[in-house]
Amino acid sequence: MAIRAGAKERTGKFVKNQCLGFVSFLIFWEICHLLLNTHTVPSPLETLAYMLTVPGKLILHCGASLLRVLAAIGISLIIGVPAGMLLGVNETCKNLLSPFLYFIYPMPKIAFLPIFMLLFGLGNTSKIILMIWIIIFQMILSVRDGVEQILPLHFKVMDSFCAASGQRYRYLIFPAILPQIFSGLRISIGITLASLFFAENYAATYGIGYYILSAWTKMNYVEMFGGILAIGLLGIILFDLLDSLERFSAPWLKRNAAAR
């Protein structure tokens, strides 16, 4: 009963916060609409009314974008988490690879899209690889920093119990870096959704980025703002799912935060 009550309380709090945020955004949008007084910035009520007339179309485009985002983030996790762990525990690998990561991390990686399209074609593969290229370095560095923040005393305790290498990773390193993994995922979701607009503008027929640009070229600004609002709602859903996953997989993080 206590678990159910806690889940109900968290759900109510989330709905309240999201509603307040959404209403605040709509108010800001309406103020901009009134001040600018131009048809290029439609009113939020007009945009919401239009979105209700084409829910199937928006769901189709958002679904295509969501599949690309999940594929990119999943592959980045599979590669980035072990790579970050290796850099965190192996000083030689850290000294060899960190200069490369520091050099390439601040580069505008969206500029690599033409290269990926030449190498992997115009389909989904090049778009997913571009998003992986954008977020994987963030994931590697977040995990590496998380490993380096583990106190040496904790490793000594594991050594005193004669823990095997696999046990060190399972019971110490991986639980300790979960906050960095979730932080990296939150940043990655935001960056990936932002890069969709560029990635889906080329050789795409489905995707919310394609939907927004198509509306812009047709000068259908209500449709364009509907796509922008849809991608924002998609981000909110992904963030909520990530928060739920964090509460499930690392409940001690919330307890520690409440204790402080």
Sequence and secondary structure as in RCSB ss.txt:
>XXXX:A:sequence
MAIRAGAKERTGKFVKNQCLGFVSFLIFWEICHLLLNTHTVPSPLETLAYMLTVPGKLILHCGASLLRVLAAIGI
SLIIGVPAGMLLGVNETCKNLLSPFLYFIYPMPKIAFLPIFMLLFGLGNTSKIILMIWIIIFQMILSVRDGVEQI
LPLHFKVMDSFCAASGQRYRYLIFPAILPQIFSGLRISIGITLASLFFAENYAATYGIGYYILSAWTKMNYVEMF
GGILAIGLLGIILFDLLDSLERFSAPWLKRNAAAR
>XXXX:A:secstr
 HHHHHHHHHHHHHHHHHHHHHHHHHHHHHHHHHHH  TTS  HHHHHHHHHH HHHHHHHHHHHHHHHHHHHHH
HHHHHHHHHHHHHH HHHHHHHHHHHHHHTTS GGGGHHHHHHHH SSHHHHHHHHHHHHHHHHHHHHHHHHHTS
 HHHHHHHHHTT  HHHHIIIIIHHHHHHHHHHHHHHHHHHHHHHHHHHTTSS SSSHHHHHHHHHHTT HHHHH
HHHHHHHHHHHHHHHHHHHHHHHH HHHHHHHHH 
